[in-house]
Amino acid sequence: MAYKTHETKNRIIATALELIKTSGYEKVTVNEICRECNISKHTFYYYFLSKDDVLRKFYTIPKELTLERLPEIFLEDNCFERIWMFVEPSIDFFIDNGVEIAKCVFAANITRDVGTFKMENRDHRFQDIIISLYQKAHEAGEIRNNSDSEKLSHYSITCLMSIIFQWASTGGDFDLKKSIRECLEVIADVPAEYRKNFNQTEEEI
């Protein structure tokens, strides 16, 4: 039953995002989302308070994907690479949904304060794990920033979201993943041997 709940909620979000990409946020209605999902309005309102609430919970999908990926993440020997693997699904989710959806999410939070990125709405499991990953990376000597792991985690995520906002604001005119990776490497002060060279060819790897 829990899996079914998870699946239905994510299907509603995914369907709403597709409709928004096609028609624009203002033109999409709850009735249209329900029709495309083949669900009743009662089912929709079981999971969401409103259309805005869909955007508020937009960010839950990549977090769930990340938590499902934990066994793979913890098999990685490089501690800083674990941090990257932990945040990568969220970055990919924004890229896959495109600039227009990112603009809608940010606009809704700026104009109507729907709470997508509010601290109190964050998944504490997600927060606790990334703090732990930063601590382990520091102990392994894979980051040289001696700041408290909780602060380092908080400001890393804040910078990540700031870069996504800039990416959306400029129409996606730069490599989002490369920019975020380089930002996190600089913030954590990652030694050169652990930094990713995006200019490296497959033959050189």
FENWOBEL-V594856 format. One record per backbone hydrogen bond with DSSP energy under -1.0 kcal/mol. NH is the residue of the N-H (numbers start at 1). CO is the residue of the C=O. E is the energy in kcal/mol with one decimal. If there is no record, write none. Layout:
NH:CO:E
NH:CO:E
This chain:
5:1:-2.3
6:2:-2.3
7:3:-2.7
8:4:-2.7
9:5:-2.3
10:6:-2.0
11:7:-2.0
12:8:-2.2
13:9:-2.1
14:10:-2.7
15:11:-2.4
16:12:-2.6
17:13:-2.4
18:14:-1.9
19:15:-2.3
20:16:-2.5
21:17:-2.3
22:18:-1.6
23:19:-3.2
24:20:-2.2
28:24:-1.0
33:29:-2.1
34:30:-2.6
35:31:-2.4
36:32:-2.4
37:33:-1.9
38:34:-1.0
39:34:-2.3
44:40:-2.0
45:41:-2.7
47:43:-1.1
48:44:-2.5
55:51:-1.1
56:52:-2.0
57:53:-1.9
60:57:-2.0
64:60:-2.2
65:61:-2.4
66:62:-2.3
67:63:-2.4
68:64:-1.9
73:69:-2.2
74:70:-2.7
76:73:-1.4
82:78:-1.4
83:79:-1.3
84:80:-2.0
85:81:-2.7
86:82:-1.6
87:83:-1.7
88:84:-2.1
91:87:-1.5
92:88:-2.9
93:89:-2.0
94:90:-1.6
95:91:-2.3
96:92:-3.3
97:93:-1.8
98:94:-1.4
102:98:-1.8
103:99:-2.6
104:100:-2.0
105:101:-2.5
106:102:-2.5
107:103:-3.0
108:104:-2.5
109:105:-1.6
110:106:-2.0
111:107:-3.0
112:108:-1.9
121:118:-1.3
122:119:-1.5
127:123:-1.9
128:124:-2.8
129:125:-2.2
130:126:-2.0
131:127:-1.9
132:128:-2.0
133:129:-2.3
134:130:-2.0
135:131:-2.0
136:132:-2.3
137:133:-2.3
138:134:-2.1
139:135:-2.3
140:136:-1.9
141:138:-1.3
142:137:-2.5
144:188:-1.1
144:189:-1.7
145:188:-2.1
152:148:-2.7
153:149:-2.4
154:150:-2.4
155:151:-2.7
156:152:-1.7
157:153:-2.2
158:154:-2.1
159:155:-2.2
160:156:-2.3
161:157:-2.4
162:158:-1.9
163:159:-2.3
164:160:-2.0
165:161:-2.3
166:162:-2.2
167:163:-2.7
168:164:-2.5
169:165:-2.6
170:166:-1.7
171:168:-1.3
172:167:-3.4
179:175:-2.3
180:176:-2.4
181:177:-2.4
182:178:-2.5
183:179:-2.0
184:180:-2.6
185:181:-2.2
186:182:-2.0
187:183:-2.7
188:184:-2.3
190:185:-2.4
194:191:-2.0
195:192:-1.3
200:197:-1.4
